Amino acid sequence: MFASVALVASLVKNKAFPTNDLQKAQSVDISPELVRAVTADLKKELDAVSDSESTTTIVDEDNTVLLESQVKSSIEYLFANPQTRLIDANHAVDYVAYGLSDLVFIYPGSASGYLGQDLNQWNARNVQGQLVKVVEMETRSGALQAVQGALAADSSKTISVLASSQALLSMIPNLHALAADRQPVVFHVAAQSIDQDLVASANVDAVLAARNSGAILLSSSNAQEAHDISIAAHLLARSVGLPVIHFFNGIAASKEIQNVNLATYTQLAQLASTVQAAKPTFGEAFATVKSVLSQFNYKPFEYSGAESPETVLVTLSASKSSAVEQAVTRAATFLNASVGLLSVRAFRPWSETDFIAALPSSTRRVVVLEEGAGLYAFNGPLYLEIAASIRFGPLARDQRPRLVSAQAVEFSHIHATHIPSLLKEAEHETFINLAAEPFTVAVSDETIALEKSDAAWNAIFWDVNENGLAGNHAAHLSEGPAITARVTRDAYHVGGTVTHTRITQGLGKAQYITIQDISVSKEYNTLADAAKGVTILLNGGWKHGDELEGVLSNEFKFGMTELDAQLYTLDGSRIALEAGLNKKSAHLVWEAAFLILGKKLSAAEATARLVGLYKDVEKQSLLSLVSEVTDAVAKELTAVELLPPWTILELSDDVLPTLPVNRLVGEEEDLDEAATTVGDEEEGAGAESGKWHKAAWQLMFNEAYQTEKAVRPDLHEANFVIKVSENRRLTPNNYDRNVFHLEFDTAGSGLKYELGDALGVHGHNNYADVEEFLNWYGLNGNDIVSVKNGETGTQEVRTVFQLFSQTLDIFGRPSKKFYEALAEFATEPKEREQLLFLISPEGKEDFKQRVDDTTTYEDLLREFTSAKPTVEALAQVIAPIKPRHYSIASSQKMFNNAVHLLIVAVDWENKAGKKRYGQCTRYLTDLKIGQEVTVSIKPSVMKLPPLDSQPVIMAGLGTGMAPFRAFIQERYLAKQAGKNVGPVVLYFGSRHRSMEYLYGEELEAYHADGVLSHMGLAFSRDQKEKIYIQHKMKEDAQMLADYLLNQKGHFYLCGPTWPVPDVKDAVVYGLSKVGGLDSAKASALIEEWKEKESYILEVY
């Protein structure tokens, strides 16, 4: 054991990265007691240490669990034996630069994800045992003056500069000065540029602008090479006394996670101690470059491919994607192509002799791969260097190969089957556009099957408003060599950040695809890279194909049938909620699903693998949680059979993108920040109150603050602002039920809806009630509050009045979590005791009584007055107002710029005689003409039959009439257009004809016109005996049986749930009495119609 807990705490606190240090490798008892003690010491400052093997850990409501897990992980890293890590190129370079430097200057090229981003949080020592100073700079003209100043103050300091290729351009003038002064500064450059649309792309050629600065230029292609070449760059700079620029692809290598064998800091110290400083000329320095690279088994020019190729592709190592290397290797192996690949690792100094020596003697054509915009691009530096070497190097004239330029923005799309076309064009062309056909044509499954290895396995994870953790962790959970995980993220996607994570182990298409947000399947071709027989997992509670009919696009459904996909669904949110997982830990559900469904592990095996990943403190606490999750996943995974009609769907000609645009990503939340528990009863986001001038400042200088205006920034579905054009009561003023008709003007809003869709109304709380509450609570409605969106991390600014009127459901029913949270603020012991009693098993009946009385958040705050949470705290613990959805009562074909609703106002009195209101219907009731309303659209399965001639039978009770009014309007338009329109039957039920015959005049007019062929009206209280719609249906048994059995009619029921069994019995009665079916067969037939969506219920 150690001498003191404080010593271990200090070591953990100062641990920046797993050093794999052999000198520290020892046997240590990492007991729970040690971890708890270290955690207690550290928690004073909450210096949670980053876990490089897993970018997060399981978060519990108590941050101590999170911290303990991180502490144990940190101790293991400090004292464990060396092992390979799964990291990306950025982390590999950070690790080496930090260890071999005294000073590190960082020039960020983007808001996040840049080289050195995490170094400011490291508090470790370098390989010499010295503290490292990390300085983050702004990129501007004259960059590097701070570096020059640091060297002038102490020239013995070793300095690293971490930058993007864009930042390097502004450093070139001072880079010349550093080379002239023989300063051994090492530049690590992630080749990356951001365009005006915030799209990130590799910009390797931009680094070559520094080719004549006098600096040495080294290039690497992946995370392992980046690690190795980083070390070589530092050794080389010290050896020759010149600046060294090490560059790599800032898009591919920076986003791709790979197994990297990290050198220990002890090994780095030993390598650094062997350096013998000299000052050769720039040309003479190539020999040293060659020697240093050989220590790591690299060459300045590296050849791979056929033994005696006629054509050789040449590219910088940083431009060489794994796709190009695989394409060349497999074309030579499987397609007998006479081709090879020569990677340029040392671009400066350039050695003609070594380049020519690296070219196979059989070479007749050299194709230079360079970044370029297309056909009219000019030849770049690499092409010119190779051209000079061929023309003036030690090659006889008759041995000089033909030189060809091939360009594209990047080369990840190049496949083995493209190589023969490339070789053919190289025989007679001097320029090849790799961004055009045939090099952009998709590769067939047969071709991939021909060349992939049996061990190849790929998986893809799609999600929205998540950070891709499930995909990244799946890479850690996978076993086998050469595992990579590539993340593509569009942070500016409308509706939330879209993340695409691909795990690759060998060449091939994806055998497993998880789509955590089904909306992406309509925006992206999510099956573009799916293999035959792919396993697809959708996040949702659907159990049958018919439930997915209206949710999935035709293209997605048809694509699954073409692939013979195995479709599964899983309600991940419900599992996370029931397991009590924090929102940040919901990825655990999808990791468990990946292991069980994708890797075919049992629940027990999956549990063991996950527990191993997260390094629980005592194993037992995490083991029980993970076991609960994996068991639930194994139980709830539902296989969904693909429906036969999906093979003959009408498809759109639209071409969807296969990947998100790789756009700038904002800062990610720290792990120790408070998070929201997954579930339906969401708690609000954190908030910070302030004055109006702060928001005004952000609006006035919106570019500097990156301020955006949004209707409802807290909502991620597509929202529209429409105006009230009519608000008309349909029932008499003296009637006890207020049923009213609303019309909205949608002109200019972009709102489009389909028949049967529902309109989601984002209602406000009653303004007078909000004012009264704020005055009572002592809040100024005009104060500004900044609310942090828990999903996107952005700050949303609004007034306190807006927060309580539009966002927080202050007059809604609280969950038990609110009682518990409020108890924490209660200063009176009796009030705190009462609040905790209400949510205890003993207080179950009292709590139920409060639910029955519809006790609200406001009621509790007024009752327990010693509990006075701040507005920031209230924003965290009060659930948000959710949209209410109402069936649309109009056809957009008839009312192009309008949408209609049929609403019944909801109000009641509780046992105490206090008036209660339905939050949204009260808002709608009070709407005035011209008032703006925020709405969204929710699709429905309520659709007309595919043929106009098929009968339509509708049964609606009360406001359940809404969608049927739209149905009748569409059939009316079809008839007016001269189409053969089938029978339209309406059964409508309410209490009194004189009071609730909703749209009665319209219906009578349609009936007289012949559009509405039959009406069965049931007004239950207009006569002594109660008459309901099922009675009217039994009277029409013969007609219904004919329409449903012989004419393939569709039946619809909309309204409350209570008449569903009686209505079904009425249909069964008709099928039995007239159709000749017995009751069992009639019931079975109705179930079959439900599956085919010709018997549709929309009840509430």
N, C-alpha and C positions, 0 to 999 in steps of 0.2 A: 504494500500500500504506500501511499504518498505521505510526506511529512505533514502536510496540512491541506485542508480543503481550499484555503485561499490560493495555494500554489496551483492546484488544478484549475480553479476558477480563472486565475490569471492566464494560464496556458490556453484554456478554451476561449477566453475573451479575445486573446491575441491571435487565435487561429484564423488565417485568411483563406487557406486553401489546403486540401489534402497534400501534404508534402511527400508522403511515402518515405519518410526519412529512415534509412536503415539504422542510423545510430540510435534512434529512439525506439526501435522495434524491441519490445519486451513483453513479457507476460504480465498482464495487469488484471486484477479482479474489478470489473466494472459493475459493482453491485448497485442495486436500487438505492441503498443508503447513501453511497457516494454521489450518485446522480442528483438525489434530492438535496444533498448538502451543497453541492456546487450550484444547483439551480437557485437555492435560497440566497447564496452569495451574489449570484449574477442578477437576480431579479431586482435588486436595488436599482440597477441601471437599465435593465431590460435590453442588454446588448445581445440579442438573439443572433447566433452565428449562422452564416449561410451554409446549407448542406449541398455540396456540389454534386453528389450522386443523385439526389432527388431535389428538384427545384422547389418542392413544398413538402409538407408533411400533413398528417391528419390533424385537423384543427378541432379542438373541443371548445365548448363554451368557456371553459376555464383556460386562460392562456398559459397557466402553469404546465399543463399537459403538453402543449406545443413546445414550450421552452425546454422541458425535460427531455422530450424526444430529440430536440436539436442538440442539447448538451451531450447526451449519450452518443449521438452520431459524431459530434466533434471530438469527444475523447477517443472514440474508436479510430478516427482518422489520425489523431495525433500519435497514437501508440500502436496502431496496427501494422502488420506487414505490408510491403508494397503490393499494389494491385492495379489493374487497368481501370481507367475511368471512362464513363460515357459523357463526353463533353463536346462542345463545338470549337471551331478555330479561334473565336474571340477569347474564350476562357483559356485555351491552351496558350495563346500568345500573352494574355494578361499574366498567367502564372510564371512564364519564363521571364518576361520583362521586369516583373516585380522582383523576382529573385536575383537578377543580375544587374540591378540598377540601384543608384543612390537617390536619383531624382527621376520622376516620371511626369512628363507633360502630356496632358490629354487635350486633343482638339476634336470635340464631338462634331460629327457630321449630320446628326439627326437628334430627335428628342429622346430617343432611347435605343437600346440595342447596339450601342456604339462600343468600340474598343475602349477598355478601361472604365466602363461605366460603374463597376462595383469596387474599383480599387480604393476609392475614398473611404470605404467601410472596412478595409483591411487594416489591421493594426499589428501585423507580424513584422519580422525582421528578414532581411535579405540573406543571401548565402554567406555573406561576410559577418552576419550577426548584427548588422546596423539597421536602424530604423529607416524606412523609405519615405521620402516626402513626395506626395502626389499633388500635382497642381493642375486644375482644370482651367483651360484657357478659352478665349473667344477667337474664332477664326476671322482674321481681317488682314488687310494689306500690311505687309511688313511682319507677318508672323515669323516666329523664331527669335525675335529680339530678346525675349525673356530667357530663352535657352542660351543665347550668346552672353547675356548678362550673368547667368549662373556660372558659365564656364570662365568668364573673366574674373569672377569672385574666387573661384576654386577650380582650377583646371584638372584636378585629380578626381573630380566627381565623375562617376559613370552615369550617363543620361540616356533615357529612352524617350522617344516621342511616339505617341499613339494617335493616329489620325485617319481620316478618310482620304480618298484620292482627290476629292474636291478641295479639301483643306490643304493638301500637299501643293496644289497649284499656286497658292498664295505664298508658299514658303520658298519657292525656287530661287528668288534673288538671294536670300540669306543662306540657302543651301550651298550656293557657289562659294560664299564667304567661309562657311564651315569647312568645305573641302580644301579651299586654299590654305586655311590655317591648320589643316591635318587634324581636325577634331573628330574623335571616334564616336560620334553620336549615332545611335541606332534608331531608325525610323521603322515602325511597324505600321503598315498601311492596309486598311480594308478597302479594296477597290469598290467604290459604291458612289452613286450619284442619285440625287433626288430631283425630279423634274418639277415643273410648275403645277402639275396635277398631284404632287406628293407621291408619285410612283417611284419606287426604288429599283434601280437596275445596276448591274455590274458595270464598272467603268475602268477596266484594266488598262486600256490604252492611255488613259489620263496620267497614269503613273509614269509612263514612258516620256512624258514631257520633261521629266527630270533626268533624261538619259545623258545629257551633256553637262551636267552640273559638277561632275567629278566624283559623284557618289557611286558606290557599288550597288548593283541592283540584283536582288535574289527573289525568286518566285516560288510559291508553294501552291498546292492544289487542294488539300484537304486538311482536316484537323490534325492528323498525325504528322503530316509534312510541315504544317504551320508550327507545331511544337518543335520539331527537329531543326527546321531552318531558322527559327527564332534563336535557338541556341547557337547555331553556326554563325548567324549574323553578329551576335555579341562577341564571339571568339574572334571573328574575322576583323571586326572594327578595331579591337585591341591589338590584333596582330599587325595590321597594315597602317593603322593611324589614319583612317579615312571614314567618312560617314557611310553607313550601309543602309539601304532601303530594302526592307523585306516586305513584299506585297502578296496579297492573296485575294481571292474573289469574295467581296464583302456581302454578296447575296447568297451564293451557294454554300461556301465553306462556313460562313458565319451563322447560317441557319440550319446546318446539317450536324446532327449529333452522331458521333462515332466513338468506337472504342479507341482510346488513346493511351499508350503506355508512357506515363509521365516519368521523366527523370527525377530522382530525389534531389533535394537542395544540397545534400551532401555530395552527390555526383556532380551537380553543377559547380559546386565550389572546387572540386578536384579538377574539373575541366578548365575552369577559369585560372587556376593556379599554374597550369602548364603553358599558358600563352607566353610567347616570346615576342615582345614588341619590336617592330622594325618599320622602316619607312621606305618601302620600295616605290618605284614609279607606278603610275596608274596601270600601265600596260603590264609591268612585272607582277602586279598584284594578282593576276589571274592564276598564277601558279599556287599562290597561297589559298585562293578561293577553291581551287581544285583539291588541294590537300585537306582543307578544313571540311569540305563536303564529304570527302572520302571517309572521314572519321564516323560519319553517320550512314555510310553505305549509299551515298548519293553521288551523282555525276553532274557536271554542268549541262550536259546534253544526254538525255536518257531515251534510249530506243526500246520499243516493244512492237511485236507483230510478227509478220512472216519473216522467215530466215533470209530469203532473197527477193525482196519486194521490187516491183517495178515502179510503184507509186508510194511516196512517203508523205504523210501529213505532218506539218510542223506547226506547233503552237506553244505559247508561253504556258508554263505549268499552271499559272493562275487562271488562264483561260480554259484549261483542259478540264472539262467536266468528266465525271465518272461515266456519263453516257457515251462520250466520244471514245474513251479508252475501251469501254465494253464493246462499242460498235466495231471498232477496228479489230479487236481481238477475236470477236465472234465471226466477223466477216471473213477473217483469215482462216479460222478454224472450221466453220460450218459451211461457208459459201465458197471456199477455196479462192478467195480474193487475194491477189498479189499486192498486199498493202501493209504498211507499217505506220507507226506514230512516233515522232521525235519530239520530246518535250524539252523546252528551253528553260532550264532552271537558273542559269547565270546569264543575264542579259548584258550586264556591264561588270567588268571589262568583257568585251566580245572577243572570242578567239576563232578566227577563220579556220585555223588548223584543226582545232578540236571539233568544230562543227562539221567540217568535211570528213573527219575521221569517224564521227558518229553516224554519218550517212552510210547505209549499206552500199557496197560497190555496184550492186545491181540496179540502183535507183535510176530511173529514166525520167521521172516526173516528180517535182516537189510542189505540194499544194500547201500554201501558207494560210492557216486559219486565223483571221483577225476580226476584231469587233468592227462592225460597219453598218451603215444604215441601209445598204442595198446596192442596186445596180450602178449608181453614179458615185459611189464612195471612192475615195482615193486610196492608194496603197499606203499602208502605215509603216511605222519604224521597223517592225520585225521583218516585213517583206523587203524593205530597202537594205537591211543588214544582210539578209540571206542572199539577195541579188548581188550585193558587192562581194560576198564570200565566194559565190559560184563563179562570178566573172573574174575576180582577181585572186582567188585562192589557189591552192596547189592542185587544181584539176586540169587535166589536158582538155583541149577544146572539144574533142570528140566524146569526152566523158561527162560533159556538163549537162545536167538534167534540165528538162523544160520546167520553167517556173510559172506557177498559176496562183492567183489570189482567190480565196474563197471567204466570203464574209457573211456575217449575220450578227444580230445584236447579242445573241448568246447561242450556245451549241447544245443545250441539254436535250433538244428534240431529235438530234441525230441518232439514227438507229442502224443496226447492221444491214438491214435491207436497203438503206439509202447509199451504202458504200459503192455497190456496183454502178449506180447512176453517176455518182461522183467521179469514179475512175474513168468512166466513158467520156464524161464531159471534159475531164482534164486532158484527154488526148488531143483535143482540137481547140479548146477555149483557153483564154488567158484570165478570164474572170468568171467565177461561179457565184451566183446569188443563192446562198443556203437558206434564205428566208422565203423562197418561192418554191413552187412545185418543181420536181417531185419530192423535195426534201421536207415538205410540210404535210405530206399525205400520211394519214394514220396507218399504223402497222397492224396487220391482221393477227388474230389469235393463233392461227396455224403457224405463222412465222415465229411468234414468240414461243410457242410450244416446241418448235423445232430446236430452238437454241438455248432455252432456259435449262438450268440444272434441276435435278429432282429435289434438291434441298432448297430451292428458291421459295421464298414466302414473303408476301407483301400485305400490308394492311393500311387502310385509310380511315382517318377520323375527321368528320365535319362537325363543326359546332359554331354557334353564334353567341356573342357576349360571354365567351369563356376564354381562358388563356391557353388552351391547347394542352393542359396538364395531363389529361387522360391519354392522349397520344404520346406525349413525351415519356410518361411513366410506363406505357406499354412497351416502349423500346427497352427500358431497364428490365422489364419483366420477361422479355424474350430472351431465349438462350441460343447460343450459337455464334459463329464468327461473322465478322463483316456486317454487323447490324448498324444501320444508319436511320436517323429520323429527320426528315426535312419539313420545316414549318413554313407555310405561306400565310400571311395575315393581312387582311384589308381592314385597317382601323377606321376608315371613313365610309364603310359600307352603310347605306341607309338601312336602319333597323337594327344596327349593332355590328360590332366587329365580327367578321367571318374568319374562322381559322381552319386551315386545311393541313393536317399532319399526316405525313406518309412514312410508314416504317418499312424499310427495305432490307431484305436479306437475300441477295442474289437477284438476277434479272427476271422480270416477269410482271404480269398484271396482278391486281389485288385480289386475293382470295377472301378478304374480310373487309367489310365497310360498315362503319357506324355513322349514322346521321342523327345527331342529337337535337337538331332543329329541322323539322320536315320542310320548312319554308325554303331552305337552300336547294332542295331538289327541283324547285320551280325556277330558280335563278341560275343554277349551274348544272352542267352535264355531269352529275355526280357518278354516273356509271361509265364514263368514258374510258376509264382504266380498270374496269372490272373484268375478272377472268370468268370463263365458263363455270357455272356451278357456284358462283360467288355467294358467300353468306352475307346477308344484309340485315343490320339491326337498326330499327327505327325506335326513337324515343316517344312513347305514347301508350295509352291504355287500350288500343284497339286489339280485338281478339279475332276478328273475321275480316275477310277481304272486302265484304260489302260495306263495312264501316270505313274502309280506306278509299272507297270509290270516289267520294267527293273531295278527298283530302289530297290525293296524289295526282300529279299531272298525267295525261295520256302517255306522254313520252317516257316518263319514269315507269309506268305500269307495263307498257309495251317492251321497254328495255329489259325489265326483269324477266319477262317471258322468253325473250330472245336469248338471254344468258342462262336460262333454266336456273334462276337464282333460288336460294333457300332464304325465305323471308321470315324474320322474327321481329317481335315487338317487345318492348320492356318499358314499363312506367317507372322510369328512373327517379322522377321527382317524388313520387309516392313512397318508394323504397327509402330514399334519403330522409324523407319526413318521418316515416315510422321508425327509422333507426336513430333519429335525433341527430343526424349529421349536420354539421355546420355547412353553409353554402359553399365555402371554399373546399370542403371535403367531398362534395357530391361526385367528383371525378372518380372516387373509390368505387362507386357503383359500376361505372363503365369499364374500369380496369378489371373488376371481377367478371363482368360480362365478356370482356376480351379473352380472359383466361379460360372461362368455362365454354364459351361458344366458339371462339377463334382458335384457341390452343387445345381444346378438347380435354381440359383438366376437370377433375371432380371438384366439388365444392370444398372438400377438405384440402386437396392439393392447391387449389387457388388461394385458400386462406393462408396456407403455409408460405406460398410465394409472396403474397402481399405483406404479410407480417415481416418477412425477410427484407422487403424493400423499405419499410418504414421504421425499422429499428426501434421497436417499442421499448419502453424503459423496463417494465417487469414482464413483458410479453402477455401477461394474463389479461390486463385491462384492454389492450389493443386486440388481443386474440379474440375475446368475446365479441367486441364490436365488429371486427372483420368477419368473423364467423357468422354473425347475424346477417350481415350484408350479403355475403356470398350465398348463404342458404336461401335468403329471400330472392336473390337474382336467379339462382338455379330453379327455384320454384316458379317464379313469375315469368321467366322466358317463355314466350308463346310463339309457336310455329304457325304461320299464316299461309294458307294455301292460295296460290295465285289463281285468280278466276279465269275460266276459259275465254270470256269476252275480251279479256285484256290482250289477246293475240290478234284482234282485228279492229284496233282503235284507229280513229282518224288522227294523224300526227301533224304537228305544226312544222312549217318550213324554217322557223327561227333556229339559228345556230347559237347555242348557249356556251359560255366560256367553261373550260374544264378546271380552271383554277381561279381563286380570288386574285385581284390585282394586288401586288405586293406594295402596300402603301404604308407610310410612316405610322408607327405605333407610339402611343403615348406611354408615359411612365406607368409601370405596374405597381399595384398596391403592395406595401410591405406585408409580410406574413403576420406580423404581430398586431396589425390593425384589427379593430373590431369588425366582425362580419355578421351577415344576416343568416339566420337559420332557414333552411329550405322548407318551403311549405306553402299552403294556400293562404294562411293568415300571416302574410308577410309583415315584418316590422319595417318601419320607415328607415330612410337613410340618415346618416349623421348630418348635423347642420351646424352652422356657425352664424350667429347673428351679428349685424353691423348696421351702419347708417347708409342712407341713400347714396351718398357721394361715392362710395366704393363701387357700387354697381354702375353709376354714371361714368366713372373713370374707365371701367372696363368696356363700356359701350363706346365712349369717345375714342379710345385707343384700341379698337377691336383687333387690329392686325397684331399689335404687340402682345395683347392678351389672348389672341386666338379666340375671340368672343364670337359666338354664333347665336342668332335669334331662332327660337323654336316655339311652336304652338304649345306643345306639351313635351319638354325635353325628357321627362321621366318615363314617357311611353315609347315603346320601340316598334309598335305596329304602325302601318301607314295611317296617318290621321288627316282629316279634312275639316276645313272650317266652312260651314254652310249657314244660311240665314233663314230665320223663321218668316214664312210668307202667309201662313194661316194657322190659327189656333182656335178651333171651333168645337164647342161642346155638342155632343150628339144626343145625350139624354136630357130630359127636362130638368130645369134648375131645382125643382122641388123633389126630385128623385134622389134616393140615398146613395146611388152610385154615379160617379162622374166618369163617364166614358167620353173621350174627346178625340178629335181628328186633328193631326198636325201635318202641315205641309212645309217643306224646306226648299229654298231656292239653291240649287247646286251649281249655277252658272259660274264658270271660272275656277271652280274648286278642284277639278280633276277627279271628282267622285264618280266611279262607275260601279254598277252593281248588277247582279244576275237575278233572274227570277228565283224567288225562294230565299234569298240572302237575308241576313238579319243586320240591323243597324246598331252598332255599339255606340251608346250615348255616354259621354264623359260628363256626368252631371256634377253640379256644384251643391255644396251645402247651402241652406237658407242664409242669405246675407245678414238678415236681422238677427238670427240666432247666433251667427258667428260674431257679430259686433258685440252682442250682449255677453258672450262668453269671454271675449278678449278684454272687455272692460272689467268684468268680474275678476279675471285672472291677473289683471295688471299688465297687459301687453299692449304695445303700440302697434296698431295694424300697419302703419306706414314704415316701420323699421324694415331693413333689408335682412334677409336670411339667406345664407349660402348653403345649399344642400348638396352633399356629395352623393352622386348616383352610385349605388352599391355595385352595379354591374359594369358601367363604363369607366368609373373613376373620375368622371368630369364633375366640375362644380356647377350647379344650377342655381341661378340667382333669382329670387322672387321676394315679394313683401310678405310680412307675417300674415296679413289678411289673405293674400293669395294662398299661402301655405295651408291655412285652416279652412278656406272656402273651397279650394279646388283640389287639394292634394291629400290632406289627412282626413280620415273618416271619423272625426271627433264625435259625431252623433251616431256612430255605428256600435255594434256589439263587440266588446273586447274578448279576447281569448284569455285563458288562464295565465299565459305568459305576461300579459299586462298587469294582472293582479300581483304576480310575483315581482315584476319590475317596480311597480308602484310601492310595494312594501319596503324596498330598499331606500326610498325617499322619505318614508314616514318617520317623523321625529317623535311622535307619540307612541310609546310602546304598545298601548292597547289597540291603536289603529293598525300598527304593523302586525300584531298578533292576529287581529281579525282578518286582515287580508290574506295572511298565510293559512289561516283556518279554512277560509272559503275554498281554497284550491287543494286542501288535504282530503284524504278519503273520508274523514269524519264530517267534513263540511259539504259533502256531495249534494245533499238535499237542499241546503241553503243556496248553493251555487246554481242548482237547477231552477230554483224559484226565481233567481235573478235573471236567468236566461229566459224563462217564461214571461217575466215582466219586461223583457227587452231593455235591461239596464245598459246604459251607454258609457263610453269613455268619459263624457262630460259628467254623467251622474256620479261616477266613482270619484272624480276629482272634487266634486262639490260635497260628497259625503265624507271623504277622508282628507280633511283640509290641511292636516299637518304634512301631507305629502305634496310637495310643490316642485315638481321637476321643471328644469329650465326649458325654454323653447327648443334648445338643441336636443335635450333629452327626450322631449315629447316627440320630436321628429323621428327619433330612433325607435320608440316603443309603440306608437300608434300606427295601425295598418293604413295603407293608402286606399283611397276611394277607387273602386273597380268599376269599369264600364258595365252598364246594363244593356242587354241585347234585346231588341224588339223586332219581330218579323216585319219586313217591309210590306206595306199595303198598296204598292203601286208597281207598274211595269215601266221600266225606263224606255221601252220602245214607244209607249204612249205618252209618257211625261219625260221628255229627253233631259230637261234641266231641273228636275224636281224629284223629291223622294217623300213618300207619305208614310205616316205611322198611325196605328190605332191603339190607344192607350186607355187603361182604366186606372184612375188614381187610387193609390193604396193608403188607407189610414185606418186607425183603430184606437181603442182605449185599453190601457193595461188595467190590471186589477186595482191599482191605486186611483184609477180614473184619469190618468194623465194621457193626453192626446199624443199618439205616435204617428209618424208618416213614413211612407216609403221614400227613401232619399232621392231617387232619380225621378219618380213620377211626380213628386212635389215640385222638383226643379222644372220639369216639363210643363206642369200645369200653369206655372207662373210666367212662362215665356211670353214675351211681347213681340209684336211684328217688327222685323228688322234686327232682332237680337241674334248674335252669332253663337253657334253651338259647335263644339268639337266632337267629331264622330269618327268611327272606323267601320269597316265591313267585316262580317263573319260569314263565310260560306255555309251553305246548307245542302242537305240531300233532297230537299223538297223541290223537285223539278218536274216539269210536264213530261208525258210520255214522248218517246222519240218521234212517233208519227202523229200528225195532227188528227188523223182519223180514229185514233184509239180513244175510247171513252175515258172521261175523267170523273171520278166520284169523290166528292169532298164532304167532309163532316167537320163542322166547326162550331165551337161553343164560345159565346161571348166574343172576346177580342181574338180568339182563335180564327175568326173570320179574316184577319189581316192578309195572310198569304193568298187566300182564295180570291180575294178581290183582284189581286195581281194576276192570278191564273185566268180569271174570267176576262180581264182586259186583253191578255195576250191572245186568247182564243177569239175574241171579238176582232182583233186586228188581222188574225189569220183568215177569218171569214171575209172581212172586208177586202182582203187581197185576192179573193177568189179561190182559196184553198178548200179542200174537202175536209170540213171540220166535224169530228165525231161528237157524240152526246156529251153534254156537260151537266152533271147532276150536283146539286148543292143541298146538304142537310144542315140546317142552322138551328141552334137552340139557345134560348135565353129565358128570362123569367116572364116578361110581359111584352106583348107585341107593341103596345102603345108607348112603352118606355125604352125598350132595348132592341128594337128591330133595326140593327145597325146597317147603315147604307141601304135601308129598305127601298127607297125610291129608285136608286141605281139598279138594285137587283130586279125589281119589277120591270124596269125598262129593258134590261138585258133579256129577261124572260119573254117579254112581249116581242122582242126582236128575233127570238129563236136561238140566240147564242146560249142562253141558259135553258137547256131543254126540259129540266124538271127540278122542282124545288120541294123539299120536305121540311116544313117549318114546324118547330116544336117549341111552344111557349108554355113552359111547365105550370105556371100559376094563373093562367087565364081561364081555367075551368076547375071543377071540383077535383077531378082525378089528375094526378101528375102525368104529363106526357113529355117524353124525352125523345131525342133523335133516334135512339135504337128502336123505339116503337114505330116511328115513321119508316125506318129501314125494313122492318119486318113486313110492313104493309106492301113494300115494293120488292119482296123477295124474288119474284120471277124476273123483274127487270134487272136487279143487281146480279143475279146468277148469270143471266144472258150476257151482260156487259163484261163481267169478270171472267167467265169461263170461255165464252165463244168469241168475244170481240177483243180479248186481251186488254181489258181496261185496267187503269191504275186507281188505287184507293188511297185516300189521304185522311188523316185525323189530326186536328190541331186544337189544342185547348188544355184544360186540366186533366190530370191523370185518372180521376175517379171513373169516367165512363169507359175506359179502355176495355175492360173485360166484357161489359154489356154490349159494346159496339161489336166486338169480335163475335160474341154469341149471336148477334143479329146477322152477321155475315155468314156464319156457320149454318144458321137456320135456313138462309136462302140457298146455300150450296147443297144442303141436305134435302130440303123439301122439293126444290126444283131441279137441282143438278144431279140428284141421285147418289150423292156421296154420303157415307156414314160420317158421324161427327168426328171420329178420329182422323179419317182421311181428309176431311175438310180442314181441320186444325193443322194437319201436317202441310196441306197445300198453302195455307196462309203463311206458315213459317217459311216455306219455299219462296213465296212472293216477297216476303221481307228481305230475304237474301238477294233477290233479284231487283230489289228496290221498286217493286210495283205495288207494295202495301207499306206505306210510310206513316210512321207516327212521329209527331213533333209535339210532345206534351210536357207540361211543367207543373 
